[in-house]
Amino acid sequence: MSTDRSLARCSFCGRHASEVKRIVAGPGAAYICDACLQLCNEILQDSAPFSPKALELASRPPVVTSAPPQTPTTLKGESTSSETQEPERVVNLEIEQKQQGMTLLLHRLCYYQQYFEIQYLWMRPPLASGFAFVPRIIFSLQDDIGNHWFGDRGGTLLARPDLGNGSEEIIYQGSARFRPALKAESKQLTVLAADPLGLFESPIIPPWKFEVHIP
């Protein structure tokens, strides 16, 4: 797939080539500027597994680095958005857990040809004024036949102020996408979900743990 290199931006901070000293091109539409490369080197030299710099980098919003041409073809037969493709199967979950004033609700498990998604709602108190981090949930999954999935690719997290309880609560509606697809013989899924910002709370917020039984 070809891309318009004139629209190149750093994949980590979103700045254009004209706004940084140097920018390095990677595979496809991936780029990194000299400042973000220096930040990555500092993170690698820090022995702490979740340093403040690493968490700040992980919490940044995604950056569109270049604009692909509009063509009807997609990679490996997969639609560019789950919104334009109907799932092959949907399992309603409606499982929730609460801890330290926050609630995580697993809403649906959606099967697609090349991947699967977990759709969820995250309810939490509003972040303090001036807080620089972008809220995010990180997932780790394991099924009952030994398959593992870490993180997510292509997921979304949208603030839904229309669902919140005024100034006392903010609700995020999210979907986490995982590859490869969940196999039909998988009947149980252990889901660990962590809020990276929970490491700064006192006491530290542990990951949520869900046992999902698939009919």
C-alpha positions as CSV (number, residue, x, y, z in Angstrom):
1,M,0.0,0.0,0.0
2,S,1.5,3.4,-1.0
3,T,1.2,6.5,1.2
4,D,1.6,10.2,0.8
5,R,5.0,10.9,2.4
6,S,4.4,14.7,2.3
7,L,1.9,14.2,5.2
8,A,4.5,12.4,7.3
9,R,4.3,13.0,11.1
10,C,6.1,11.5,14.0
11,S,4.2,8.4,15.1
12,F,4.9,9.2,18.7
13,C,4.2,12.9,19.1
14,G,2.4,14.0,15.9
15,R,4.8,16.7,14.9
16,H,5.7,17.3,11.3
17,A,9.2,17.1,9.9
18,S,9.4,20.9,9.8
19,E,8.7,21.1,13.5
20,V,11.6,18.8,14.6
21,K,15.4,18.6,14.0
22,R,15.3,15.2,12.4
23,I,12.7,12.5,11.6
24,V,13.4,8.9,10.7
25,A,11.2,6.9,8.4
26,G,10.3,3.3,9.4
27,P,8.2,0.6,7.7
28,G,5.1,1.7,6.0
29,A,3.9,5.0,7.4
30,A,5.9,4.9,10.7
31,Y,8.1,7.8,11.7
32,I,10.0,8.9,14.8
33,C,11.5,12.3,15.5
34,D,14.8,13.0,17.3
35,A,13.0,14.1,20.5
36,C,10.9,11.0,20.8
37,L,13.9,8.8,20.0
38,Q,15.7,10.4,22.9
39,L,12.7,9.7,25.1
40,C,12.7,6.1,24.1
41,N,16.4,5.8,24.9
42,E,15.8,7.2,28.4
43,I,12.9,4.8,29.0
44,L,15.1,1.8,28.0
45,Q,17.8,3.0,30.4
46,D,15.4,3.2,33.3
47,S,15.2,-0.1,35.2
48,A,11.7,0.7,36.5
49,P,9.1,-1.4,34.6
50,F,6.5,1.4,34.6
51,S,8.5,4.7,34.8
52,P,6.6,8.0,34.5
53,K,8.1,8.6,31.1
54,A,7.0,5.1,29.8
55,L,3.5,5.6,31.1
56,E,3.3,9.1,29.6
57,L,4.4,7.7,26.2
58,A,1.9,4.8,26.4
59,S,-0.9,7.1,27.2
60,R,-0.6,9.4,24.2
61,P,-3.4,9.4,21.7
62,P,-2.8,7.6,18.4
63,V,-1.3,9.7,15.6
64,V,-2.3,9.5,11.9
65,T,1.1,9.7,10.2
66,S,0.0,9.8,6.6
67,A,-3.1,9.4,4.5
68,P,-3.5,6.2,2.5
69,P,-5.2,6.5,-0.8
70,Q,-8.9,5.7,-0.9
71,T,-9.2,2.2,-2.5
72,P,-11.8,-0.5,-2.0
73,T,-9.1,-3.1,-1.2
74,T,-8.1,-3.9,2.4
75,L,-5.3,-5.8,4.1
76,K,-5.9,-9.6,4.2
77,G,-9.5,-9.1,3.5
78,E,-10.1,-7.1,6.6
79,S,-12.2,-4.0,6.7
80,T,-10.4,-0.8,7.9
81,S,-13.0,-0.3,10.6
82,S,-15.2,-2.7,12.7
83,E,-18.0,-0.2,12.1
84,T,-18.1,-1.0,8.4
85,Q,-18.0,-4.8,8.9
86,E,-20.6,-6.9,10.7
87,P,-19.3,-9.4,13.2
88,E,-19.7,-13.0,12.4
89,R,-20.8,-13.7,16.0
90,V,-21.7,-11.6,19.0
91,V,-21.7,-12.8,22.7
92,N,-23.3,-10.5,25.2
93,L,-21.3,-10.4,28.4
94,E,-22.6,-7.7,30.7
95,I,-19.9,-8.5,33.4
96,E,-18.8,-5.7,35.7
97,Q,-16.4,-5.2,38.5
98,K,-15.9,-2.2,40.9
99,Q,-12.8,-1.0,42.7
100,Q,-11.7,2.3,44.2
101,G,-14.6,4.3,42.8
102,M,-14.2,2.9,39.3
103,T,-16.3,0.4,37.4
104,L,-15.3,-1.6,34.3
105,L,-18.2,-3.3,32.4
106,L,-17.4,-5.9,29.7
107,H,-20.3,-5.4,27.3
108,R,-19.9,-7.7,24.2
109,L,-17.5,-10.1,22.6
110,C,-17.5,-9.8,18.8
111,Y,-16.0,-12.3,16.4
112,Y,-14.6,-11.3,13.1
113,Q,-12.8,-13.2,10.4
114,Q,-9.3,-11.9,11.2
115,Y,-9.6,-10.7,14.8
116,F,-12.0,-10.3,17.7
117,E,-13.1,-7.4,19.9
118,I,-14.1,-6.8,23.5
119,Q,-16.5,-3.8,23.8
120,Y,-16.6,-2.2,27.2
121,L,-17.7,0.8,29.4
122,W,-15.3,2.4,31.9
123,M,-16.8,4.6,34.6
124,R,-14.4,6.6,36.8
125,P,-14.2,9.9,38.6
126,P,-13.1,12.9,36.5
127,L,-9.4,13.4,36.1
128,A,-7.9,16.4,38.0
129,S,-7.7,19.7,36.1
130,G,-4.6,20.0,34.0
131,F,-3.8,16.2,34.0
132,A,-1.6,15.5,31.0
133,F,-2.3,11.8,30.6
134,V,-4.8,10.3,28.2
135,P,-7.0,7.6,29.9
136,R,-6.4,4.1,28.6
137,I,-7.1,0.5,29.5
138,I,-4.5,-2.2,28.7
139,F,-5.6,-5.8,28.3
140,S,-4.0,-9.2,28.7
141,L,-6.1,-12.3,27.6
142,Q,-5.7,-16.0,27.8
143,D,-8.1,-18.7,26.7
144,D,-8.6,-22.3,27.9
145,I,-6.6,-23.8,25.1
146,G,-3.4,-21.9,25.7
147,N,-3.6,-18.9,23.5
148,H,-2.5,-15.5,24.7
149,W,-3.2,-11.9,23.6
150,F,-1.4,-8.8,25.0
151,G,-2.4,-5.2,24.5
152,D,-4.7,-4.4,21.6
153,R,-4.5,-3.1,18.1
154,G,-7.0,-0.9,16.4
155,G,-9.0,-0.3,19.6
156,T,-10.9,2.9,20.4
157,L,-11.8,4.8,23.6
158,L,-14.4,7.6,23.4
159,A,-15.6,9.8,26.2
160,R,-19.3,9.7,26.6
161,P,-20.4,12.7,28.7
162,D,-24.0,12.0,27.8
163,L,-23.9,8.8,29.9
164,G,-22.1,10.3,32.9
165,N,-23.5,11.5,36.2
166,G,-22.7,15.2,35.9
167,S,-19.4,16.3,37.4
168,E,-19.1,13.2,39.7
169,E,-18.5,10.6,37.0
170,I,-17.1,10.3,33.5
171,I,-17.8,7.3,31.2
172,Y,-15.6,6.0,28.4
173,Q,-17.0,3.7,25.8
174,G,-14.2,1.5,24.4
175,S,-13.4,-1.5,22.1
176,A,-10.2,-3.5,22.3
177,R,-9.2,-5.5,19.2
178,F,-7.0,-8.6,19.3
179,R,-5.4,-10.7,16.6
180,P,-5.5,-13.6,15.6
181,A,-9.1,-14.4,15.9
182,L,-10.5,-16.3,18.8
183,K,-10.9,-20.0,17.9
184,A,-14.4,-21.7,18.0
185,E,-13.1,-24.3,20.4
186,S,-12.2,-21.6,23.0
187,K,-14.9,-21.8,25.8
188,Q,-13.3,-19.7,28.5
189,L,-11.4,-16.4,28.4
190,T,-9.5,-14.9,31.3
191,V,-9.4,-11.1,30.9
192,L,-6.9,-8.9,32.8
193,A,-7.5,-5.2,32.3
194,A,-5.3,-2.5,33.8
195,D,-5.5,1.3,34.1
196,P,-1.8,2.5,33.7
197,L,-2.7,5.6,35.8
198,G,-3.6,3.3,38.7
199,L,0.1,3.0,39.5
200,F,0.0,6.6,40.7
201,E,-2.9,6.0,43.0
202,S,-2.6,5.2,46.7
203,P,-3.1,2.4,47.2
204,I,-2.1,1.2,43.7
205,I,-5.1,0.0,41.7
206,P,-4.6,-3.7,40.7
207,P,-5.8,-5.0,37.4
208,W,-9.4,-6.1,36.9
209,K,-9.8,-9.9,36.4
210,F,-12.8,-11.4,34.5
211,E,-13.5,-15.0,33.8
212,V,-15.6,-15.0,30.6
213,H,-17.5,-18.2,29.8
214,I,-18.3,-18.5,26.1
215,P,-21.4,-20.5,25.2
